[in-house]
């Protein structure tokens, strides 16, 4: 505290002797930064002129700078930092003591209605009072602790018009109370990999005080707990390294707190250096002779035009980490031309390259069954014609039952053959004309036999929540951000997944109406949580057992987004299969790593079927 007292005294003396710019008529020259920020998401002085606001420059950007008051008030609800928009490279330097005259404004990043605003001073006039001053800093996990559970409660609706501001209990308000301030994070641990934008989600003090840590260093999602203690490091002002979940950093990370794309972000001001001490990729065990192994695998928009390195990486994961499962439910596989909009819908070249890569990696020969979609009718990367399909090996007793006639628009049905359920088309799409699947991937049903046992398997890729797509302009049609303007966030995509789940559940019920003991597997990227309405719609009346919901919470995740580890990929078994000895595993090889073949982890179940 001695350094801060010296800074305050020097700053006050410098201000007293400075020739300051005259204030505009009507401007308040007694205002300080915390008065501008106020205990709210919108400044109480929004739109007003302020004069000679003092502070020390803590960081500069190409369009402005941040400055902070070295004489904070005693109200922790009011931030002491602020951005000054110059719309050009500022003439001030870090460490300058300045006074700023201008207009208080609220800037909405990317002009997206669901984003919060950033409080700023615009059209500024500046006076540099002194230079080379020490910089104030607030240490997260020491000076201030973020809430562990609640992002925002007690104020449903638009938080910008709410008079409820609770930074002690609500994460949204906590980070707002530090907006624009210089923060330090000691012993930061990465809880998500570096993404394509250079963002790195972290926890302070290696997660001390975090709600539920995963066994590999992340932080798990629970109902009503989406981990407000997370903070994202941004590379806007200095470089972030490629890190994996569980990695640390050589030194404390320091930066200024900003907001963009639905998140509070710490814009680090010095390059961060990685300590590569996160866990290695997992490997599951090989199936025993009498075990049927069934896996899910997201290949993340794989096309024949994808780099060979991606095929090789996926093949290595299948052979070495998944131990060459008997059946793989594949999703996000594209047509041969990928994103090129040329009318191509066939994916035979894409599949052939993947199968060849698996054999080159020492794996078995795989066969493929799927149905080509109509051009640009299945959503996702629209011109890529994304589809689901079955990749399977036949050298251990699994065989596909082919019943021809399936196409993009013809639904498969269920028929009774001597008291057993059979598909009318195999492979066949389930109710592809249903409105639930407009511009979305259609579920694919296939019939298999395993050493005399018959199975019906349904592969899925349901409507995405739009988490990643939100960064590319998907806002009105994607779920709203967790740290957004509207609370609780509207789950815009959920109703469509409920409708999709209902269609699949009805299909399973048709099977059970013929044979209650039928072996049924529903698998794939269902894009929602085990407790969610879509998953409940699938399981409530079908006697399907969701294996992911039975995992211990520190293991219950297949995807990591903005540092939240959560389950989006599932395997569900009918009762007759569920009561057989089985072992379920999420194989963590992708979601936690900056160098990933896909953003989803594969899952696998081994079922004893003697």
C-alpha positions as CSV (number, residue, x, y, z in Angstrom):
1,X,0.0,0.0,0.0
2,X,3.0,2.3,0.5
3,X,3.6,2.6,-3.3
4,X,-0.1,3.5,-3.8
5,X,0.0,6.3,-1.2
6,X,3.1,7.7,-2.9
7,X,1.4,7.6,-6.3
8,X,-1.7,9.3,-4.9
9,X,0.3,12.1,-3.3
10,X,2.4,12.7,-6.4
11,X,-0.6,12.6,-8.6
12,X,-2.5,15.1,-6.4
13,X,0.5,17.5,-6.4
14,X,0.8,17.3,-10.1
15,X,-2.8,18.0,-10.7
16,X,-2.6,21.0,-8.4
17,X,0.1,22.6,-10.5
18,X,-1.1,21.7,-13.9
19,X,-2.6,24.1,-16.4
20,X,-5.8,22.1,-17.2
21,X,-8.0,22.4,-20.3
22,X,-11.0,24.6,-19.8
23,X,-14.2,22.6,-19.1
24,X,-17.1,22.8,-21.6
25,X,-20.1,24.7,-20.5
26,X,-22.2,22.6,-18.1
27,X,-19.5,19.9,-17.6
28,X,-18.9,18.7,-14.1
29,X,-15.2,19.0,-13.2
30,X,-15.5,17.2,-9.9
31,X,-16.4,13.8,-11.4
32,X,-14.1,10.8,-10.9
33,X,-14.1,7.5,-12.8
34,X,-16.2,5.7,-10.1
35,X,-18.9,8.4,-10.4
36,X,-19.0,7.7,-14.2
37,X,-19.2,3.9,-13.8
38,X,-21.7,3.9,-11.0
39,X,-23.1,0.8,-9.3
40,X,-24.9,-0.4,-12.5
41,X,-24.4,-1.7,-16.0
42,X,-25.2,1.7,-17.5
43,X,-23.4,4.9,-16.4
44,X,-25.6,7.3,-14.4
45,X,-23.9,10.0,-16.4
46,X,-24.5,8.4,-19.8
47,X,-24.7,11.2,-22.5
48,X,-23.4,13.9,-20.2
49,X,-20.2,16.0,-20.5
50,X,-17.5,15.5,-17.8
51,X,-14.4,17.5,-17.3
52,X,-10.8,16.9,-16.0
53,X,-11.5,13.3,-14.9
54,X,-8.2,12.2,-13.4
55,X,-6.5,8.8,-13.8
56,X,-3.3,6.9,-14.7
57,X,-3.1,5.3,-18.2
58,X,-2.9,1.5,-17.7
59,X,-3.0,0.3,-21.4
60,X,-3.3,1.7,-24.9
61,X,-4.9,0.3,-28.1
62,X,-5.2,1.6,-31.7
63,X,-8.4,3.4,-31.0
64,X,-8.0,4.6,-27.4
65,X,-6.7,3.9,-23.9
66,X,-7.7,2.7,-20.5
67,X,-7.1,4.8,-17.4
68,X,-7.7,4.2,-13.7
69,X,-8.2,6.3,-10.6
70,X,-5.4,5.8,-8.1
71,X,-7.8,7.2,-5.4
72,X,-10.6,4.6,-5.4
73,X,-13.7,5.1,-3.3
74,X,-14.8,2.6,-0.7
75,X,-17.6,1.2,-2.8
76,X,-16.6,-2.1,-4.5
77,X,-19.6,-1.9,-6.7
78,X,-18.2,1.0,-8.7
79,X,-15.3,0.3,-11.1
80,X,-12.3,2.6,-11.0
81,X,-11.2,2.0,-14.6
82,X,-12.5,3.4,-17.9
83,X,-11.9,3.3,-21.7
84,X,-11.3,6.6,-23.5
85,X,-12.1,6.4,-27.2
86,X,-9.8,8.5,-29.4
87,X,-10.7,6.7,-32.7
88,X,-6.9,6.9,-33.5
89,X,-3.7,5.9,-32.0
90,X,-3.6,7.8,-28.6
91,X,-0.8,10.2,-27.9
92,X,-0.6,9.1,-24.2
93,X,1.6,6.3,-22.9
94,X,1.2,3.7,-20.1
95,X,2.0,5.3,-16.8
96,X,0.9,8.8,-17.8
97,X,-1.2,10.6,-15.2
98,X,-3.9,12.4,-17.3
99,X,-7.1,14.3,-17.0
100,X,-9.8,13.7,-19.5
101,X,-12.6,15.9,-20.7
102,X,-15.4,14.5,-22.9
103,X,-18.8,12.9,-23.2
104,X,-19.8,9.7,-21.3
105,X,-21.1,7.1,-23.7
106,X,-22.2,3.5,-23.7
107,X,-20.7,1.4,-26.6
108,X,-22.3,-1.9,-27.6
109,X,-19.6,-4.2,-29.0
110,X,-20.3,-5.4,-32.5
111,X,-23.6,-3.6,-32.4
112,X,-25.2,-6.8,-31.1
113,X,-28.4,-6.3,-29.1
114,X,-27.6,-9.2,-26.7
115,X,-24.2,-7.8,-25.8
116,X,-23.6,-5.6,-22.8
117,X,-22.3,-2.1,-23.3
118,X,-18.8,-0.7,-22.4
119,X,-18.8,2.6,-20.6
120,X,-16.5,5.1,-22.3
121,X,-15.5,8.7,-22.7
122,X,-15.7,9.9,-26.3
123,X,-14.6,13.0,-28.1
124,X,-11.9,13.5,-25.5
125,X,-9.6,16.4,-24.7
126,X,-6.5,15.3,-22.8
127,X,-3.9,16.8,-20.5
128,X,-0.9,14.8,-19.5
129,X,0.1,15.7,-15.9
130,X,3.1,13.5,-15.4
131,X,4.7,10.3,-16.7
132,X,6.2,7.0,-15.5
133,X,3.8,6.6,-12.7
134,X,3.3,3.2,-11.1
135,X,0.2,1.3,-12.1
136,X,-2.7,0.4,-9.8
137,X,-3.7,-3.3,-9.9
138,X,-6.4,-5.5,-8.3
139,X,-5.5,-9.2,-7.8
140,X,-8.3,-11.6,-8.5
141,X,-8.3,-14.4,-5.9
142,X,-6.6,-12.1,-3.3
143,X,-8.1,-8.6,-3.4
144,X,-11.4,-9.7,-5.0
145,X,-13.1,-13.1,-5.3
146,X,-15.7,-13.7,-8.0
147,X,-18.9,-15.5,-7.2
148,X,-18.8,-19.3,-7.7
149,X,-22.3,-20.2,-8.8
150,X,-24.7,-17.4,-9.9
151,X,-24.2,-15.4,-13.0
152,X,-27.3,-13.3,-12.5
153,X,-30.5,-13.7,-10.5
154,X,-33.3,-11.6,-9.0
155,X,-33.5,-9.4,-12.0
156,X,-35.0,-11.2,-15.0
157,X,-35.1,-9.2,-18.2
158,X,-32.8,-6.4,-19.5
159,X,-30.0,-5.9,-16.9
160,X,-29.3,-2.5,-18.3
161,X,-32.7,-1.2,-17.1
162,X,-32.6,-3.1,-13.8
163,X,-31.9,-1.3,-10.5
164,X,-30.7,-4.6,-8.9
165,X,-26.8,-4.7,-8.9
166,X,-25.2,-7.3,-6.7
167,X,-21.5,-7.8,-7.4
168,X,-21.0,-9.8,-4.2
169,X,-23.3,-12.6,-5.3
170,X,-23.8,-12.3,-9.1
171,X,-20.9,-12.9,-11.5
172,X,-22.3,-10.6,-14.2
173,X,-22.4,-7.7,-11.7
174,X,-19.0,-8.7,-10.2
175,X,-17.1,-8.4,-13.4
176,X,-19.0,-5.2,-14.3
177,X,-17.8,-3.7,-11.1
178,X,-14.2,-4.2,-12.4
179,X,-14.8,-2.9,-15.9
180,X,-11.8,-1.1,-17.4
181,X,-9.6,-1.8,-14.3
182,X,-6.2,-3.3,-14.4
183,X,-6.3,-6.9,-13.0
184,X,-3.8,-9.5,-12.1
185,X,-4.4,-13.3,-12.0
186,X,-1.8,-15.3,-10.0
187,X,-1.3,-19.0,-10.7
188,X,-3.8,-19.0,-13.5
189,X,-4.9,-22.4,-14.8
190,X,-6.4,-22.8,-18.3
191,X,-9.9,-24.3,-18.2
192,X,-10.3,-24.3,-21.9
193,X,-7.9,-24.5,-24.9
194,X,-6.8,-21.5,-26.9
195,X,-9.4,-20.9,-29.5
196,X,-9.1,-19.7,-33.1
197,X,-9.5,-16.1,-31.9
198,X,-6.6,-16.4,-29.4
199,X,-8.9,-16.4,-26.3
200,X,-7.9,-18.5,-23.3
201,X,-10.4,-19.2,-20.4
202,X,-8.8,-19.4,-17.0
203,X,-9.4,-19.6,-13.3
204,X,-7.3,-17.7,-10.7
205,X,-5.1,-19.4,-8.2
206,X,-5.4,-22.8,-9.9
207,X,-9.2,-22.9,-9.4
208,X,-9.2,-22.2,-5.6
209,X,-12.9,-21.5,-4.9
210,X,-14.2,-23.0,-8.1
211,X,-17.4,-25.0,-7.9
212,X,-16.7,-28.4,-9.5
213,X,-13.3,-29.1,-11.1
214,X,-13.0,-31.8,-13.7
215,X,-10.5,-34.5,-13.1
216,X,-8.3,-33.0,-15.8
217,X,-8.2,-29.4,-14.6
218,X,-11.3,-27.9,-16.2
219,X,-14.5,-26.7,-14.5
220,X,-17.8,-28.6,-14.9
221,X,-21.2,-27.2,-15.7
222,X,-24.1,-28.1,-13.4
223,X,-27.8,-27.2,-13.5
224,X,-28.0,-23.5,-12.5
225,X,-24.2,-23.2,-12.2
226,X,-22.4,-22.0,-15.3
227,X,-19.3,-21.0,-13.5
228,X,-19.1,-17.2,-13.2
229,X,-15.6,-17.5,-11.8
230,X,-14.2,-18.0,-15.3
231,X,-12.4,-15.2,-17.0
232,X,-11.1,-15.1,-20.6
233,X,-7.7,-13.9,-21.5
234,X,-7.7,-12.0,-24.8
235,X,-4.8,-11.4,-27.2
236,X,-6.0,-8.0,-28.4
237,X,-3.1,-6.2,-26.8
238,X,-0.5,-8.9,-26.3
239,X,0.0,-12.5,-27.5
240,X,-1.6,-15.5,-25.8
241,X,0.1,-18.9,-26.2
242,X,-1.5,-22.1,-27.5
243,X,-2.5,-23.8,-24.2
244,X,-4.5,-26.9,-23.2
245,X,-6.8,-27.5,-20.3
246,X,-4.7,-27.8,-17.1
247,X,-1.8,-25.7,-18.4
248,X,-0.4,-22.9,-16.3
249,X,1.7,-19.8,-17.0
250,X,5.3,-18.8,-16.1
251,X,4.2,-15.5,-14.5
252,X,1.1,-13.8,-13.2
253,X,-1.1,-12.5,-16.1
254,X,-2.0,-8.9,-16.0
255,X,-4.3,-6.8,-18.2
256,X,-7.4,-4.5,-18.4
257,X,-10.9,-5.8,-18.2
258,X,-13.0,-5.4,-21.3
259,X,-16.2,-6.9,-22.8
260,X,-16.8,-8.3,-26.3
261,X,-18.8,-11.1,-28.0
262,X,-20.9,-11.9,-24.9
263,X,-18.0,-12.2,-22.5
264,X,-15.9,-10.2,-20.1
265,X,-12.2,-10.5,-21.2
266,X,-8.9,-9.6,-19.7
267,X,-6.9,-7.9,-22.4
268,X,-3.4,-9.0,-21.3
269,X,-0.8,-6.3,-21.7
270,X,2.3,-8.6,-21.7
271,X,2.7,-11.8,-23.6
272,X,1.8,-14.9,-21.5
273,X,4.2,-17.8,-21.5
274,X,2.8,-21.3,-21.2
275,X,3.8,-24.0,-18.7
276,X,2.8,-27.3,-20.5
277,X,1.7,-29.3,-17.5
278,X,-1.8,-30.3,-18.5
279,X,-2.8,-34.0,-18.8
280,X,-2.1,-36.2,-21.8
281,X,-4.7,-37.4,-24.2
282,X,-6.7,-40.4,-22.9
283,X,-6.8,-43.9,-24.4
284,X,-9.7,-46.3,-23.7
285,X,-9.2,-50.0,-23.4
286,X,-9.8,-52.5,-26.3
287,X,-13.0,-54.5,-26.2
288,X,-13.0,-58.1,-25.1
289,X,-14.0,-60.9,-27.4
290,X,-17.7,-60.8,-26.3
291,X,-18.0,-57.0,-26.0
292,X,-19.6,-54.9,-28.7
293,X,-18.1,-51.5,-28.8
294,X,-20.1,-48.5,-30.1
295,X,-18.7,-45.0,-30.3
296,X,-19.7,-41.5,-31.2
297,X,-17.3,-39.3,-33.2
298,X,-17.7,-35.7,-34.3
299,X,-15.4,-35.1,-37.3
300,X,-16.1,-31.4,-37.4
301,X,-17.0,-30.7,-41.0
302,X,-14.7,-33.2,-42.5
303,X,-14.7,-33.1,-46.4
304,X,-12.6,-34.7,-49.1
305,X,-11.0,-31.2,-49.5
306,X,-9.9,-31.2,-45.8
307,X,-6.1,-31.4,-45.2
308,X,-4.7,-34.9,-45.2
309,X,-3.3,-34.1,-41.7
310,X,-6.9,-33.9,-40.4
311,X,-7.7,-37.4,-41.8
312,X,-4.5,-38.8,-40.3
313,X,-5.3,-37.2,-36.9
314,X,-8.8,-38.6,-36.8
315,X,-7.6,-42.0,-37.9
316,X,-5.0,-42.0,-35.2
317,X,-7.6,-41.3,-32.6
318,X,-9.9,-44.0,-33.9
319,X,-7.1,-46.7,-34.0
320,X,-5.0,-45.7,-31.0
321,X,-7.2,-43.9,-28.5
322,X,-10.6,-45.5,-29.3
323,X,-9.1,-48.9,-30.1
324,X,-11.0,-49.3,-33.4
325,X,-14.6,-49.6,-32.2
326,X,-17.0,-52.0,-33.9
327,X,-19.5,-49.2,-34.7
328,X,-18.9,-45.5,-34.9
329,X,-21.8,-43.0,-35.2
330,X,-20.2,-40.3,-37.2
331,X,-21.6,-36.7,-37.3
332,X,-20.5,-33.5,-39.1
333,X,-19.3,-35.3,-42.2
334,X,-19.5,-33.2,-45.4
335,X,-19.8,-33.9,-49.1
336,X,-16.9,-34.3,-51.4
337,X,-16.5,-30.7,-52.2
338,X,-16.9,-29.4,-48.7
339,X,-17.9,-25.7,-48.4
340,X,-17.8,-25.2,-52.2
341,X,-21.4,-24.6,-53.4
342,X,-21.4,-26.7,-56.6
343,X,-24.4,-29.0,-56.1
344,X,-22.4,-31.9,-54.8
345,X,-24.1,-34.1,-52.2
346,X,-22.2,-37.3,-52.4
347,X,-19.6,-38.0,-49.6
348,X,-18.0,-41.2,-51.0
349,X,-14.6,-39.5,-51.5
350,X,-14.7,-38.1,-48.0
351,X,-15.4,-41.5,-46.5
352,X,-12.8,-43.2,-48.7
353,X,-10.1,-40.9,-47.5
354,X,-11.0,-41.5,-43.9
355,X,-11.2,-45.3,-44.3
356,X,-7.8,-45.3,-46.1
357,X,-6.3,-43.2,-43.3
358,X,-7.6,-45.6,-40.7
359,X,-6.0,-48.6,-42.5
360,X,-2.8,-46.7,-42.9
361,X,-2.7,-46.1,-39.1
362,X,-2.9,-49.8,-38.6
363,X,-6.7,-50.1,-38.1
364,X,-9.2,-52.5,-39.6
365,X,-11.2,-52.1,-42.8
366,X,-14.3,-50.1,-42.2
367,X,-17.6,-50.0,-44.2
368,X,-19.9,-47.0,-44.4
369,X,-23.7,-46.5,-44.5
370,X,-25.5,-43.2,-44.8
371,X,-27.9,-41.3,-47.0
372,X,-27.0,-38.3,-49.0
373,X,-29.1,-35.2,-48.1
374,X,-30.8,-32.9,-50.5
375,X,-28.5,-30.0,-51.5
376,X,-28.4,-27.3,-48.9
377,X,-31.2,-28.8,-46.9
378,X,-29.5,-30.0,-43.7
379,X,-28.1,-26.8,-42.1
380,X,-24.7,-26.4,-40.5
381,X,-22.2,-25.5,-43.2
382,X,-25.0,-25.4,-45.7
383,X,-23.1,-25.9,-48.9
384,X,-21.2,-28.8,-47.2
385,X,-24.4,-30.9,-46.9
386,X,-23.5,-32.2,-43.4
387,X,-24.8,-35.6,-42.5
388,X,-24.6,-38.5,-40.0
389,X,-23.6,-42.0,-40.8
390,X,-22.4,-45.4,-39.6
391,X,-18.8,-46.5,-39.9
392,X,-18.4,-50.1,-38.9
393,X,-16.1,-53.1,-39.1
394,X,-17.2,-56.6,-39.8
395,X,-14.2,-58.7,-38.7
396,X,-15.5,-59.2,-35.1
397,X,-19.1,-60.3,-35.8
398,X,-21.0,-57.1,-36.5
399,X,-23.0,-56.9,-39.8
400,X,-25.2,-54.3,-41.3
401,X,-28.7,-55.4,-42.5
402,X,-29.3,-53.7,-45.8
403,X,-32.9,-53.0,-46.9
404,X,-32.7,-50.7,-49.9
405,X,-35.0,-47.8,-50.8
406,X,-33.9,-45.1,-48.4
407,X,-33.3,-41.7,-49.8
408,X,-33.2,-38.1,-48.6
409,X,-37.0,-37.7,-48.4
410,X,-38.3,-41.2,-47.8
411,X,-38.8,-42.1,-44.1
412,X,-38.0,-45.5,-42.7
413,X,-40.7,-47.3,-40.7
414,X,-40.9,-50.2,-38.2
415,X,-42.6,-53.4,-39.1
416,X,-43.5,-56.6,-37.1
417,X,-41.7,-59.7,-38.3
418,X,-42.6,-62.7,-36.0
419,X,-42.9,-60.5,-33.0
420,X,-39.6,-58.7,-33.6
421,X,-39.2,-55.1,-34.8
422,X,-37.6,-54.6,-38.2
423,X,-36.8,-51.4,-40.2
424,X,-38.6,-51.1,-43.5
425,X,-35.5,-49.2,-44.9
426,X,-32.0,-49.7,-43.6
427,X,-30.3,-47.3,-43.6
428,X,-33.3,-45.0,-43.5
429,X,-34.0,-41.5,-42.3
430,X,-36.5,-40.9,-39.5
431,X,-39.4,-38.7,-40.6
432,X,-37.2,-36.4,-42.8
433,X,-40.1,-34.2,-43.8
434,X,-41.0,-33.3,-40.2
435,X,-40.8,-29.6,-39.5
436,X,-38.4,-30.3,-36.6
437,X,-35.7,-31.1,-39.1
438,X,-36.0,-28.2,-41.5
439,X,-32.5,-27.0,-42.3
440,X,-31.1,-29.5,-39.9
441,X,-29.5,-32.9,-39.9
442,X,-32.0,-35.8,-40.1
443,X,-31.6,-38.8,-37.8
444,X,-30.5,-42.0,-39.5
445,X,-31.6,-45.5,-38.4
446,X,-29.8,-48.7,-39.2
447,X,-30.3,-52.3,-38.4
448,X,-27.3,-54.5,-37.3
449,X,-26.7,-58.0,-36.1
450,X,-24.0,-59.0,-33.7
451,X,-23.5,-62.8,-33.3
452,X,-27.2,-63.5,-33.5
453,X,-28.3,-60.4,-31.6
454,X,-30.2,-57.8,-33.5
455,X,-29.8,-54.0,-32.9
456,X,-31.5,-50.9,-34.2
457,X,-29.2,-47.9,-34.0
458,X,-30.2,-44.2,-34.5
459,X,-27.5,-41.7,-35.3
460,X,-28.2,-38.0,-34.5
461,X,-26.9,-34.5,-34.9
462,X,-29.5,-32.2,-33.4
463,X,-29.9,-28.5,-33.7
464,X,-26.8,-26.7,-32.4
465,X,-27.0,-24.2,-29.5
466,X,-25.0,-21.9,-31.7
467,X,-22.2,-21.3,-29.2
468,X,-19.4,-21.0,-31.7
469,X,-21.6,-19.6,-34.5
470,X,-22.5,-16.6,-32.3
471,X,-19.0,-15.3,-33.1
472,X,-19.8,-15.3,-36.8
473,X,-23.0,-13.4,-36.7
474,X,-25.5,-16.0,-35.4
475,X,-27.4,-14.0,-32.8
476,X,-31.1,-13.9,-33.3
477,X,-31.2,-17.6,-34.1
478,X,-28.7,-18.8,-31.4
479,X,-28.9,-19.2,-27.7
480,X,-28.2,-15.9,-25.9
481,X,-24.8,-15.5,-24.2
482,X,-24.4,-16.4,-20.5
483,X,-22.8,-13.0,-19.8
484,X,-25.3,-11.2,-22.0
485,X,-27.7,-8.3,-21.6
486,X,-30.8,-10.4,-21.1
487,X,-31.1,-12.6,-18.1
488,X,-31.7,-15.5,-17.9
489,X,-30.4,-16.0,-21.4
490,X,-33.1,-17.1,-23.9
491,X,-32.5,-20.6,-25.1
492,X,-33.6,-19.8,-28.7
493,X,-32.7,-23.2,-30.1
494,X,-34.1,-25.4,-27.4
495,X,-37.7,-25.8,-28.8
496,X,-36.4,-27.3,-32.0
497,X,-34.3,-29.8,-30.1
498,X,-37.4,-30.7,-28.0
499,X,-39.3,-31.3,-31.3
500,X,-36.4,-33.4,-32.7
501,X,-36.2,-35.4,-29.5
502,X,-40.0,-36.1,-29.6
503,X,-39.7,-37.4,-33.2
504,X,-36.9,-39.8,-32.2
505,X,-38.8,-40.8,-29.0
506,X,-41.9,-41.6,-31.0
507,X,-39.8,-43.8,-33.3
508,X,-38.4,-45.7,-30.4
509,X,-41.9,-46.1,-29.0
510,X,-42.9,-47.7,-32.3
511,X,-40.1,-50.3,-31.9
512,X,-41.1,-51.0,-28.3
513,X,-44.8,-51.4,-29.2
514,X,-43.7,-54.4,-31.3
515,X,-40.9,-55.7,-29.1
516,X,-40.4,-54.2,-25.6
517,X,-37.1,-56.1,-25.4
518,X,-35.6,-54.8,-28.6
519,X,-32.0,-53.7,-28.6
520,X,-32.0,-50.0,-29.3
521,X,-29.1,-47.5,-29.3
522,X,-29.7,-43.8,-29.8
523,X,-26.4,-41.9,-30.1
524,X,-24.7,-38.8,-31.4
525,X,-24.4,-35.1,-31.0
526,X,-27.7,-34.2,-29.2
527,X,-26.3,-30.7,-28.4
528,X,-27.8,-30.4,-24.9
529,X,-27.3,-31.3,-21.3
530,X,-28.5,-34.5,-19.5
531,X,-31.0,-32.5,-17.4
532,X,-32.3,-30.5,-20.4
533,X,-35.9,-30.6,-21.8
534,X,-34.7,-32.2,-25.0
535,X,-33.0,-35.0,-23.2
536,X,-36.0,-35.5,-20.9
537,X,-38.3,-35.6,-23.9
538,X,-36.2,-38.4,-25.3
539,X,-36.0,-40.5,-22.1
540,X,-39.2,-39.9,-20.2
541,X,-41.4,-42.5,-21.9
542,X,-39.0,-44.6,-23.9
543,X,-37.1,-46.5,-21.3
544,X,-33.8,-45.3,-22.8
545,X,-31.0,-44.9,-20.4
546,X,-28.6,-42.0,-20.9
547,X,-25.1,-43.2,-20.0
548,X,-23.6,-39.7,-19.8
549,X,-26.0,-38.8,-17.0
550,X,-24.6,-41.6,-14.9
551,X,-21.0,-40.5,-15.0
552,X,-19.4,-38.8,-12.0
553,X,-19.7,-35.0,-12.5
554,X,-15.9,-34.5,-12.9
555,X,-16.0,-36.9,-15.9
556,X,-19.3,-35.7,-17.4
557,X,-18.3,-33.6,-20.4
558,X,-17.6,-34.0,-24.1
559,X,-17.1,-30.4,-25.1
560,X,-15.4,-27.3,-23.7
561,X,-16.6,-23.8,-24.6
562,X,-15.4,-20.6,-23.0
563,X,-14.0,-22.7,-20.2
564,X,-17.2,-24.5,-19.4
565,X,-16.9,-28.3,-19.6
566,X,-20.3,-29.8,-20.5
567,X,-21.9,-32.8,-22.2
568,X,-23.3,-32.4,-25.7
569,X,-22.7,-36.0,-27.0
570,X,-24.6,-39.0,-25.7
571,X,-25.2,-42.7,-26.0
572,X,-28.5,-44.0,-24.8
573,X,-29.4,-47.7,-24.4
574,X,-32.7,-49.5,-24.2
575,X,-33.4,-51.4,-21.0
576,X,-32.5,-54.8,-22.4
577,X,-29.0,-53.5,-23.4
578,X,-28.6,-51.4,-20.3
579,X,-29.0,-54.4,-17.9
580,X,-26.2,-56.2,-19.7
581,X,-22.7,-55.6,-18.3
582,X,-21.4,-52.5,-20.0
583,X,-18.7,-49.9,-19.6
584,X,-19.1,-46.3,-20.8
585,X,-16.2,-43.9,-21.4
586,X,-15.8,-40.3,-22.6
587,X,-12.3,-40.3,-24.2
588,X,-10.8,-36.9,-23.7
589,X,-8.7,-36.4,-26.8
590,X,-10.0,-33.2,-28.5
591,X,-12.1,-30.7,-26.5
592,X,-9.3,-29.8,-24.1
593,X,-6.6,-29.3,-26.7
594,X,-5.7,-26.3,-28.9
595,X,-4.5,-28.9,-31.5
596,X,-7.6,-30.8,-32.0
597,X,-9.1,-33.0,-34.7
598,X,-12.6,-31.9,-33.6
599,X,-14.1,-29.7,-30.9
600,X,-16.0,-32.7,-29.4
601,X,-14.6,-35.7,-27.5
602,X,-15.7,-39.1,-28.7
603,X,-17.6,-41.4,-26.4
604,X,-17.7,-45.2,-26.3
605,X,-19.7,-48.0,-24.7
606,X,-18.6,-51.6,-24.5
607,X,-21.6,-54.0,-24.0
608,X,-21.2,-57.7,-23.2
609,X,-23.4,-59.6,-25.7
610,X,-22.4,-63.2,-25.5
